[in-house]
Amino acid sequence: MGALARAKFASVVPREPLLRNGHLLALSSLVNAALGAVFWVCATQWYDDRTVGLNYATVSAATLLSTIGQLNLSDFLVRFIPSAGRHTRTLVLSCYVASIVCSVLVAVGFLLLVPRLAPNLGFLLHPLTAVFFVAYTAGYAIFALQDGALTGVRRPGWVVTENVIFAVVKIMLLAVGAALTLFAGILISWAGALLVALLVANVFLLRRAVPRHEQESPRTARPPRLIGYATADYAGSLFRMAAYSLPPLLVLNTLGPAQSAHYSLAWIVGYVPYLLATNMGSSLMVEAAHAPGRLPEHAFRVLRHSALMMAAGALVIIVIAPSLLSFFGPEYAEDGTTLLRLLALSALPNLVVSLAVDVARMRRQLRLVVGLQLASCVLVLGLAELLLPVLGLAGGGLAWLVAQTLLALYLLIRRSRWLPRTPEDPAVDPSADPQPVTQPAEPGRPGTDDSGPTAPRRAPHKE
């Protein structure tokens, strides 16, 4: 039965690594979103709106803090593991250590500032809750990094597996927390599920996937040294995650805890198409790292393929938005339907923005990478601040739609600046990717570029 199921699944998923890995990563996001919806349906049944709103705001804050702490090394691993060669394990573990240290520091710093920054989250100052908050922040940083590592070694199936484990354990722990009437049961369930998922995924990653990747890779002269790239990409990621994580806090301060809960659960559903664009972009970066000359070809293919999926998905969400939100309760459908529809529409222009950022990463156009994410953050938060008091929750959705549309129009008008129509290699940075140790190139024979071997390999790859 297992072999038959795998055969049927393989017949549905495209064989081309670019689309196959992107589809598997998208499947991971869909599974995570579906099981995440089940989790929040249970949470809304077992906890009151105020508790759900405060706990979700806490999770959003921890997610933002973990993003600060992880230094955006997940995207760094996606971009550079393909060319790390025999230094892959060192690269992964070094990123883990840096992320854990930074995440713990920023989480503790946030707790010290809670009385002044977010007095509504004062329950986090209880010792037990504070420990779980710090653990969640550090654990989520590694959770994101291991996704990047699994993507970089072309193991997307394991991203699906870890997300299923995370979601199932999270629901089980939520039930335990509700039975014990723990106010912080939602936060505790997330932290406990992360621990289980981290153990399972990293045993596979470090004991099987990474050793095999190192064996199949050409020997490299030195591990990657890309401090400038990592710093610029990290700055851009902070703006991106601020745009994702701060609106629930704006709603909490402007409209209250109940409306924050309604916004947050609509965002969980509306964010799924955003994740699909991110997943296809991750697959694009991995394949382009193996074959830099095919970057324009891969980019156009991802744009065409993803646009069709995104349009269909947005249409479905718009039609069934009230039914989706009614699972959380009638008040969620009443307050969040317009918000969810606007978020679904905003995912279409976001596809262009997301693709432009990923192409710019491959071409090392770091000013564009940072500039787009900064502009998105400023527009979303600025418009939300203006529109929420006037339009309620719908103002948050309109802020996303207007911001992404403006950026997409700019990128389409200036597409020749970021999306070349002819094959080209990314600009070579001598301090960037390590060069494989090979025999000197013969006269007249082209050498290798800075991203490693250009021949594509067969594919053996999470919220």
VENMO-V796053 format. One record per residue. N is the residue number from 1. RES is the residue in three letters. PSI is psi in whole degrees, 0 to 359 (none if undefined). NEAR is the number of other C-alpha atoms within 10 Angstrom. Layout:
BEGIN
[[N | RES | PSI | NEAR] [N | RES | PSI | NEAR]]
END
This chain:
BEGIN
[[1 | MET | 317 | 6] [2 | GLY | 317 | 7] [3 | ALA | 321 | 8] [4 | LEU | 318 | 9] [5 | ALA | 318 | 10] [6 | ARG | 322 | 10] [7 | ALA | 318 | 11] [8 | LYS | 320 | 11] [9 | PHE | 319 | 11] [10 | ALA | 330 | 12] [11 | SER | 337 | 10] [12 | VAL | 318 | 9] [13 | VAL | 134 | 15] [14 | PRO | 147 | 15] [15 | ARG | 333 | 13] [16 | GLU | 125 | 11] [17 | PRO | 322 | 20] [18 | LEU | 311 | 23] [19 | LEU | 326 | 21] [20 | ARG | 309 | 19] [21 | ASN | 323 | 28] [22 | GLY | 320 | 28] [23 | HIS | 320 | 21] [24 | LEU | 320 | 23] [25 | LEU | 322 | 29] [26 | ALA | 321 | 24] [27 | LEU | 321 | 19] [28 | SER | 316 | 26] [29 | SER | 320 | 26] [30 | LEU | 317 | 20] [31 | VAL | 316 | 18] [32 | ASN | 319 | 24] [33 | ALA | 318 | 22] [34 | ALA | 312 | 15] [35 | LEU | 329 | 19] [36 | GLY | 323 | 24] [37 | ALA | 320 | 20] [38 | VAL | 317 | 17] [39 | PHE | 312 | 20] [40 | TRP | 333 | 21] [41 | VAL | 314 | 17] [42 | CYS | 318 | 17] [43 | ALA | 319 | 21] [44 | THR | 337 | 21] [45 | GLN | 329 | 14] [46 | TRP | 345 | 17] [47 | TYR | 154 | 18] [48 | ASP | 167 | 12] [49 | ASP | 320 | 20] [50 | ARG | 316 | 16] [51 | THR | 317 | 20] [52 | VAL | 315 | 26] [53 | GLY | 315 | 26] [54 | LEU | 318 | 25] [55 | ASN | 322 | 23] [56 | TYR | 320 | 22] [57 | ALA | 324 | 27] [58 | THR | 315 | 23] [59 | VAL | 319 | 20] [60 | SER | 318 | 21] [61 | ALA | 317 | 23] [62 | ALA | 323 | 26] [63 | THR | 317 | 22] [64 | LEU | 317 | 24] [65 | LEU | 321 | 29] [66 | SER | 328 | 30] [67 | THR | 320 | 29] [68 | ILE | 317 | 23] [69 | GLY | 330 | 26] [70 | GLN | 351 | 29] [71 | LEU | 23 | 24] [72 | ASN | 30 | 26] [73 | LEU | 349 | 28] [74 | SER | 309 | 26] [75 | ASP | 327 | 24] [76 | PHE | 317 | 21] [77 | LEU | 320 | 26] [78 | VAL | 318 | 25] [79 | ARG | 324 | 29] [80 | PHE | 350 | 25] [81 | ILE | 320 | 30] [82 | PRO | 334 | 27] [83 | SER | 11 | 28] [84 | ALA | 339 | 31] [85 | GLY | 230 | 27] [86 | ARG | 356 | 22] [87 | HIS | 14 | 20] [88 | THR | 314 | 26] [89 | ARG | 316 | 21] [90 | THR | 319 | 12] [91 | LEU | 313 | 19] [92 | VAL | 311 | 22] [93 | LEU | 324 | 12] [94 | SER | 319 | 11] [95 | CYS | 320 | 21] [96 | TYR | 310 | 20] [97 | VAL | 313 | 13] [98 | ALA | 320 | 14] [99 | SER | 320 | 26] [100 | ILE | 312 | 20] [101 | VAL | 311 | 13] [102 | CYS | 321 | 20] [103 | SER | 317 | 29] [104 | VAL | 317 | 22] [105 | LEU | 314 | 16] [106 | VAL | 327 | 21] [107 | ALA | 315 | 26] [108 | VAL | 319 | 17] [109 | GLY | 319 | 12] [110 | PHE | 317 | 18] [111 | LEU | 323 | 19] [112 | LEU | 334 | 12] [113 | LEU | 358 | 12] [114 | VAL | 315 | 17] [115 | PRO | 333 | 13] [116 | ARG | 324 | 11] [117 | LEU | 320 | 11] [118 | ALA | 73 | 17] [119 | PRO | 336 | 11] [120 | ASN | 342 | 16] [121 | LEU | 26 | 16] [122 | GLY | 339 | 12] [123 | PHE | 342 | 16] [124 | LEU | 345 | 21] [125 | LEU | 352 | 15] [126 | HIS | 135 | 9] [127 | PRO | 313 | 10] [128 | LEU | 314 | 11] [129 | THR | 322 | 17] [130 | ALA | 320 | 16] [131 | VAL | 315 | 17] [132 | PHE | 326 | 19] [133 | PHE | 315 | 27] [134 | VAL | 319 | 24] [135 | ALA | 318 | 22] [136 | TYR | 316 | 29] [137 | THR | 312 | 33] [138 | ALA | 319 | 30] [139 | GLY | 321 | 26] [140 | TYR | 328 | 28] [141 | ALA | 314 | 29] [142 | ILE | 325 | 26] [143 | PHE | 317 | 27] [144 | ALA | 320 | 19] [145 | LEU | 320 | 26] [146 | GLN | 331 | 27] [147 | ASP | 316 | 26] [148 | GLY | 320 | 28] [149 | ALA | 316 | 33] [150 | LEU | 323 | 26] [151 | THR | 317 | 30] [152 | GLY | 328 | 31] [153 | VAL | 12 | 23] [154 | ARG | 53 | 25] [155 | ARG | 60 | 21] [156 | PRO | 334 | 28] [157 | GLY | 327 | 18] [158 | TRP | 340 | 21] [159 | VAL | 321 | 24] [160 | VAL | 313 | 23] [161 | THR | 313 | 17] [162 | GLU | 326 | 24] [163 | ASN | 324 | 27] [164 | VAL | 314 | 19] [165 | ILE | 313 | 18] [166 | PHE | 313 | 27] [167 | ALA | 317 | 24] [168 | VAL | 313 | 17] [169 | VAL | 323 | 20] [170 | LYS | 316 | 26] [171 | ILE | 320 | 22] [172 | MET | 315 | 13] [173 | LEU | 328 | 20] [174 | LEU | 318 | 27] [175 | ALA | 319 | 19] [176 | VAL | 316 | 15] [177 | GLY | 321 | 19] [178 | ALA | 320 | 18] [179 | ALA | 327 | 11] [180 | LEU | 2 | 10] [181 | THR | 46 | 12] [182 | LEU | 124 | 14] [183 | PHE | 322 | 17] [184 | ALA | 24 | 22] [185 | GLY | 327 | 23] [186 | ILE | 313 | 27] [187 | LEU | 318 | 24] [188 | ILE | 322 | 25] [189 | SER | 322 | 23] [190 | TRP | 315 | 24] [191 | ALA | 317 | 25] [192 | GLY | 318 | 19] [193 | ALA | 323 | 23] [194 | LEU | 319 | 26] [195 | LEU | 314 | 17] [196 | VAL | 313 | 15] [197 | ALA | 322 | 21] [198 | LEU | 317 | 18] [199 | LEU | 313 | 12] [200 | VAL | 311 | 15] [201 | ALA | 322 | 20] [202 | ASN | 335 | 18] [203 | VAL | 314 | 11] [204 | PHE | 314 | 13] [205 | LEU | 309 | 23] [206 | LEU | 337 | 18] [207 | ARG | 341 | 11] [208 | ARG | 304 | 11] [209 | ALA | 312 | 20] [210 | VAL | 313 | 23] [211 | PRO | 319 | 15] [212 | ARG | 319 | 14] [213 | HIS | 318 | 21] [214 | GLU | 322 | 19] [215 | GLN | 325 | 11] [216 | GLU | 351 | 12] [217 | SER | 151 | 19] [218 | PRO | 150 | 18] [219 | ARG | 137 | 18] [220 | THR | 154 | 19] [221 | ALA | 329 | 15] [222 | ARG | 158 | 15] [223 | PRO | 159 | 19] [224 | PRO | 142 | 20] [225 | ARG | 99 | 14] [226 | LEU | 51 | 15] [227 | ILE | 317 | 11] [228 | GLY | 315 | 12] [229 | TYR | 310 | 15] [230 | ALA | 321 | 17] [231 | THR | 313 | 15] [232 | ALA | 316 | 15] [233 | ASP | 324 | 24] [234 | TYR | 317 | 23] [235 | ALA | 317 | 18] [236 | GLY | 321 | 24] [237 | SER | 327 | 22] [238 | LEU | 319 | 22] [239 | PHE | 319 | 19] [240 | ARG | 312 | 21] [241 | MET | 333 | 19] [242 | ALA | 320 | 24] [243 | ALA | 327 | 22] [244 | TYR | 319 | 19] [245 | SER | 335 | 20] [246 | LEU | 330 | 18] [247 | PRO | 319 | 23] [248 | PRO | 326 | 29] [249 | LEU | 324 | 22] [250 | LEU | 317 | 18] [251 | VAL | 319 | 26] [252 | LEU | 315 | 21] [253 | ASN | 331 | 14] [254 | THR | 317 | 15] [255 | LEU | 349 | 16] [256 | GLY | 168 | 15] [257 | PRO | 319 | 24] [258 | ALA | 315 | 20] [259 | GLN | 329 | 23] [260 | SER | 320 | 27] [261 | ALA | 316 | 27] [262 | HIS | 319 | 27] [263 | TYR | 315 | 27] [264 | SER | 318 | 23] [265 | LEU | 328 | 25] [266 | ALA | 323 | 27] [267 | TRP | 324 | 21] [268 | ILE | 317 | 16] [269 | VAL | 314 | 22] [270 | GLY | 340 | 26] [271 | TYR | 344 | 20] [272 | VAL | 312 | 23] [273 | PRO | 329 | 28] [274 | TYR | 319 | 20] [275 | LEU | 325 | 22] [276 | LEU | 318 | 24] [277 | ALA | 319 | 26] [278 | THR | 319 | 22] [279 | ASN | 315 | 24] [280 | MET | 326 | 28] [281 | GLY | 323 | 25] [282 | SER | 317 | 24] [283 | SER | 321 | 30] [284 | LEU | 315 | 27] [285 | MET | 320 | 27] [286 | VAL | 313 | 28] [287 | GLU | 324 | 27] [288 | ALA | 332 | 27] [289 | ALA | 327 | 29] [290 | HIS | 331 | 20] [291 | ALA | 78 | 20] [292 | PRO | 327 | 26] [293 | GLY | 344 | 18] [294 | ARG | 12 | 18] [295 | LEU | 311 | 27] [296 | PRO | 318 | 20] [297 | GLU | 313 | 15] [298 | HIS | 320 | 20] [299 | ALA | 314 | 24] [300 | PHE | 322 | 15] [301 | ARG | 316 | 15] [302 | VAL | 319 | 21] [303 | LEU | 312 | 17] [304 | ARG | 312 | 10] [305 | HIS | 315 | 13] [306 | SER | 327 | 24] [307 | ALA | 319 | 18] [308 | LEU | 313 | 11] [309 | MET | 319 | 14] [310 | MET | 319 | 21] [311 | ALA | 317 | 15] [312 | ALA | 316 | 11] [313 | GLY | 318 | 17] [314 | ALA | 319 | 22] [315 | LEU | 317 | 14] [316 | VAL | 314 | 13] [317 | ILE | 317 | 22] [318 | ILE | 319 | 19] [319 | VAL | 316 | 11] [320 | ILE | 14 | 12] [321 | ALA | 312 | 22] [322 | PRO | 321 | 20] [323 | SER | 320 | 14] [324 | LEU | 313 | 19] [325 | LEU | 336 | 24] [326 | SER | 339 | 16] [327 | PHE | 331 | 17] [328 | PHE | 341 | 22] [329 | GLY | 153 | 15] [330 | PRO | 327 | 13] [331 | GLU | 331 | 14] [332 | TYR | 318 | 23] [333 | ALA | 321 | 21] [334 | GLU | 318 | 13] [335 | ASP | 333 | 19] [336 | GLY | 356 | 27] [337 | THR | 310 | 25] [338 | THR | 320 | 20] [339 | LEU | 312 | 24] [340 | LEU | 320 | 32] [341 | ARG | 320 | 25] [342 | LEU | 322 | 23] [343 | LEU | 320 | 29] [344 | ALA | 318 | 29] [345 | LEU | 323 | 25] [346 | SER | 339 | 25] [347 | ALA | 334 | 29] [348 | LEU | 306 | 25] [349 | PRO | 333 | 22] [350 | ASN | 333 | 24] [351 | LEU | 318 | 25] [352 | VAL | 318 | 22] [353 | VAL | 314 | 25] [354 | SER | 317 | 24] [355 | LEU | 319 | 24] [356 | ALA | 321 | 24] [357 | VAL | 317 | 24] [358 | ASP | 319 | 24] [359 | VAL | 319 | 25] [360 | ALA | 324 | 20] [361 | ARG | 314 | 22] [362 | MET | 325 | 21] [363 | ARG | 1 | 18] [364 | ARG | 39 | 17] [365 | GLN | 73 | 18] [366 | LEU | 333 | 20] [367 | ARG | 320 | 13] [368 | LEU | 320 | 18] [369 | VAL | 310 | 24] [370 | VAL | 318 | 22] [371 | GLY | 318 | 15] [372 | LEU | 318 | 21] [373 | GLN | 326 | 25] [374 | LEU | 315 | 19] [375 | ALA | 318 | 17] [376 | SER | 316 | 22] [377 | CYS | 312 | 23] [378 | VAL | 317 | 16] [379 | LEU | 313 | 20] [380 | VAL | 309 | 24] [381 | LEU | 320 | 21] [382 | GLY | 314 | 14] [383 | LEU | 321 | 19] [384 | ALA | 318 | 25] [385 | GLU | 324 | 18] [386 | LEU | 322 | 13] [387 | LEU | 332 | 18] [388 | LEU | 313 | 21] [389 | PRO | 336 | 14] [390 | VAL | 313 | 11] [391 | LEU | 358 | 13] [392 | GLY | 213 | 19] [393 | LEU | 327 | 25] [394 | ALA | 332 | 22] [395 | GLY | 326 | 21] [396 | GLY | 318 | 29] [397 | GLY | 320 | 30] [398 | LEU | 326 | 25] [399 | ALA | 315 | 23] [400 | TRP | 316 | 28] [401 | LEU | 313 | 22] [402 | VAL | 316 | 17] [403 | ALA | 311 | 22] [404 | GLN | 326 | 26] [405 | THR | 316 | 19] [406 | LEU | 316 | 16] [407 | LEU | 319 | 19] [408 | ALA | 319 | 22] [409 | LEU | 317 | 14] [410 | TYR | 316 | 12] [411 | LEU | 325 | 19] [412 | LEU | 322 | 15] [413 | ILE | 322 | 9] [414 | ARG | 32 | 11] [415 | ARG | 333 | 15] [416 | SER | 343 | 10] [417 | ARG | 337 | 13] [418 | TRP | 344 | 19] [419 | LEU | 85 | 20] [420 | PRO | 149 | 15] [421 | ARG | 353 | 13] [422 | THR | 148 | 10] [423 | PRO | 138 | 12] [424 | GLU | 151 | 13] [425 | ASP | 150 | 18] [426 | PRO | 152 | 21] [427 | ALA | 137 | 12] [428 | VAL | 130 | 13] [429 | ASP | 111 | 12] [430 | PRO | 334 | 10] [431 | SER | 7 | 12] [432 | ALA | 240 | 17] [433 | ASP | 144 | 24] [434 | PRO | 146 | 24] [435 | GLN | 134 | 23] [436 | PRO | 146 | 21] [437 | VAL | 105 | 11] [438 | THR | 173 | 12] [439 | GLN | 146 | 7] [440 | PRO | 142 | 8] [441 | ALA | 140 | 10] [442 | GLU | 154 | 8] [443 | PRO | 131 | 7] [444 | GLY | 350 | 6] [445 | ARG | 130 | 8] [446 | PRO | 142 | 8] [447 | GLY | 183 | 13] [448 | THR | 155 | 13] [449 | ASP | 186 | 20] [450 | ASP | 359 | 22] [451 | SER | 8 | 27] [452 | GLY | 196 | 23] [453 | PRO | 143 | 20] [454 | THR | 345 | 17] [455 | ALA | 127 | 12] [456 | PRO | 145 | 15] [457 | ARG | 161 | 13] [458 | ARG | 141 | 9] [459 | ALA | 120 | 16] [460 | PRO | none | 13] [461 | HIS | none | 24] [462 | LYS | none | 25] [463 | GLU | none | 15]]
END
